[in-house]
Amino acid sequence: MRPIAITILLTLGASLAAAQPSGRGALPTPDDSVIAREALPRARELAATGNAALALSVLQDLLDKEGERLLPIDAEGTLFVPVRRHVHELLLADADLLARYRSAESARAQQHLEAGDLASVERTRLFTPAGCEAVLRLAQLELEAGRFDSARLMLQQLERHPDRSSAVAQAAARLARQIADHLRRPDAEAWAVRWAAGEPLPSGPGVTIGRALNAPSRSALSGYLDAPAPEQPGAPLQSVALGDPRTRPTEEDESRIDAGRWILPSTVGDLVLVNDGVRIAAFDQATLALAWDRRVTPASADLLAEVGSLRPGELEDVSAVSAWGGVAVAATGVPIAGSRVGDRRLHAIDLHTGEPLWSIDPSWIDRRLDNASIRGPVAIDEGTAVVALRRLGMFRRQTQLFLIGLNLYTGEPRWVRTAGTVGTLPWGRVVARVEGSVIHQGVVYRGDDMGILAAYEVASGRPVWVRLLRSRSVFDPIYRGAGEVLPREMLTPVVVDDQILYLEPGLPRLLRLNASDGAIIGTRDAATLGNPRYLLRAGRHLAAVSTDALALVPLAEIDAAPVRMAPSFDSPMAGRVVAAGSSLIVPLESGLHVLDPESPDTMRLLPTSNSGNVAVATGQAAGSLLVVSGDALSNYLPWSRAEAVLAARSASSPRNPAPLLTYLDLATRSSNSAKAPELADRVLALADADPVSRESILARQRLFELLASITAS
């Protein structure tokens, strides 16, 4: 029986493959509405035959039950938008039907409004007067909560509302002006001016916004477009070990995974954040002094053995930390075999104190997330953490991509969405390439190798659009072959103005799409860019990075402009390419190289002692480099700058011995021990001022340890 079964299965697989266009796979399935596919045409027929009451009943039922599910909007059936939008377009296209709808539903909408159910009125009866009022109130609440883009997206629903011509228009225009004053972006300003009917309202006097409310989130994929040009680093000022010694490669087993190659550091303020799957830690960028660390669970012997025996091709995701609004968020565990070995929870930590805020396993949120594994760094905006999860389809015969939104400060779930589903053979692999999310103006964009690119509102999880793309094969294959992508080659959509740049998984094409509606407005053969693994914005250029080459093309003429290639690499890649100011930092095994996209004919070698995944300091040490290589984090900050930073910190905290002790430690490590006596005397003076306090006792102990190490050396 077994040979017969295998023959049947192979024959079925061959027939399915033959049914697909050459080189393409099956389209995935979004969270579409089967009911609406039949009900919408039926409603049109009923309205056309004069049965408006029954047509409106069908439409309202769709708004009540299927509004945020999806239906295709294009002839090819590859671009999907919410059912709610389809219903609204149908009503707007028929003035008589819209008037009948408002007459039929306004009373019920008003009842819900008076009961305080604003969200229900906005979601299901937007085109009634009560729906307009609900939008105004909800937008005001979002504004007061500091979710400015969410307020904008909410209020923009009144763009074609029947009541925009009434006195409500003035209230909407005033609110639009307040939102624009907080966002401080040209697009928001133009919107507010237009809503004021061509007569700009004066900006609010002295509007002051907390930096955290407007600052973008930081993650290992954020880039450093505002950073100064990298300095000539020289020798590292300091290095600290990462990970558990029991997981580090040994000389006897050089084939083991280099943990630094999947750990992507991120910088925020004066801190650099790292996550090795077991421990989340924050170090001072200038000194690498440990600010805090959280070992979320004790590392078991089994986990350590698992990590220590991994090979480079077995890891399926990066390990990173994201931060926004004083909170750091990271997933732990080791991403292999479609899951996470060890602690698979998501953790939020106070960025300043290191105190844990919350931890949550995705399966606690929704039964659909059972056995789903977090994939990619968390994307954060306006107090909402957006997490992508993939669920292995080995037994269910399907692989699914989910997006969830969590309250950043409490971990409370705000929304859960199924972005896409694709068929999977029993031996199918979870993913062939690693992908991440990007947030732009209140919308999160996420692609997936199954053949999907989706846009959802961050605050509400409401779908904006979902586009289906051709995947690599009919089924999601399980085993990664030679040449498959490494975690550090994570692909994220690139946002340029109001356009999204993305690499289609099934066809070698670079896609250019409208961010607002998902329409494809340009394509380019990816072979002309060297068949890249991931994309980066580099000043006025797009950088397309492959395993052994880097291509550059001007953003203004991205579809057809000539491609310029960087010089041939003299050694393999050692880390992820990052944008720093107007330059690119290219980590090769031969060292870190700097490339100017405007003149890419040569690369400048930075004299560093190691190479790997790079972060650029953003705080007082701005412009210096931090490198994760092997199992260590190193910072390349000249001693003269480090000394100035430490002196300034000591002066700003004259009664705190900690900056002086760090000053003393680094001075001796960098062969500048002439200052040691003076610094030691200053520490003792501070300790003597309050000799029995805990801080003074610890300061003396630390000082003794430092002086003993100086004497021993």
Order of alpha helices (4+ residues) and beta strands (2+ residues): alpha-alpha-alpha-beta-beta-alpha-alpha-alpha-alpha-alpha-alpha-alpha-alpha-beta-beta-beta-beta-beta-alpha-beta-beta-beta-beta-beta-beta-beta-beta-beta-beta-beta-beta-beta-beta-beta-beta-beta-beta-beta-beta-beta-beta-beta-beta-beta-beta-beta-beta-beta-beta-alpha-alpha-alpha-alpha
